[in-house]
Amino acid sequence: MDEKRFSEMTRYELQQEIQKLNEKAKKAEQLGMMNEFAVHERRMIMAKAYLLDPADFKPGEEYMLNDEGSTFQISYLNGHFAWGYRDNGTTLDAVPISLLKQK
């Protein structure tokens, strides 16, 4: 099976893929397959990042991380990933922009 990359998909294809991954994640969770559930969850987060415009996220600004409730200050963007620091830490980290929300 020759799968497309998220970057090659249209908005509609991304939405369909997110819906499909959501269904797979629910099924895996119901069956107690937590590793498979985690894989589908991460892929959904990545697909959602490609629905967003990286230009909406500004280096130097601080955002909340959706999944943790901690803060993330963007140093720079590389595609659909924000590179920066969590909770004013010292370790450079990368997160998909779909995990960021305005404070």
N, C-alpha and C positions, 0 to 999 in steps of 0.2 A: 504494500500500500504506500503510495507516494503522497505524504502529507505536506501541505503548505506550511510555510513559516507564518507566524502571526503577522509579521511585517508585510507579507504578501497578500494578506486577506483584506477583503472589503469590510466596511463597517457591519454590513448584514451578516457576512460569514463569521465575523468575530462574535456577534451576538448569538448566532446559532451554536458556535463552538462553546461559548460560555454556558449556554443552556444545556448542551450535551454533557459537559464536564460536571455541571451541578447535579444532573441526574445520576451520573456515575459515582460522584462523591457520596450522595445520599444512599445509594445502593451499597457501596463499600462500607459505609458507617453502619448500616443496618445489619450487615453480615459480620461486623466486628473486624473488618480488614483495615485497621487504622493506618498502616503504611500506605496502602493504596488510596485511602481517603486523603491523606496528607499530600500525595502526589497530585491528585485531581484539584485539591484546594489551591496549591501553588500554581498550577497551570491556569486556573481561573484568574488568579491575581495577575499573572503575566498577560493574559488575553485582555483583561480590563485595562491594563496600562496602555495598550495599543488603541483603545477607544478615546484616550485623553490626549490633549495637545501639550507637549512638553513646554511650549512657550508660556503656558499658564503658571508655570512653577519658576520662581526666581531665586537664583543663587544669592546667598546672604540672608534669606528669610528663613524663619523657623516655622515648622509645621508639626502637627500632631500625627503620630503613627496610629492608624486605625486599629491594628491588631493588638497593640500593647498599651496604649494610653501614654506612652512616653513622647518626648519631643525629638525632632530631627531638624538640624540646621543644614541646609543645602550649601555645599561648596561649589559644585558644578554639576551639570547634566551631561549625560552621554546617552543619546537616544532616549529611550523611555525609562532610564534609570537615573535616580538622583544619588549623587555621591556626597557624603557629608558625615556629620557626627551626631550620634544619639546622646540625648541628655547632657550636652556639653562635654562629652567624653573626648578622649585623645586618639581613638582608633578610627581611621577612615572606614566607612561602611557604605555599601550600595543597597538601595531598596527600589523596587518598582514604584513608579509615581502613583500607581493606583492605591498604594498604602498610605499616601499622604493626604491630609486635609487641613484646611485653614484653621488657625487657632481661634 
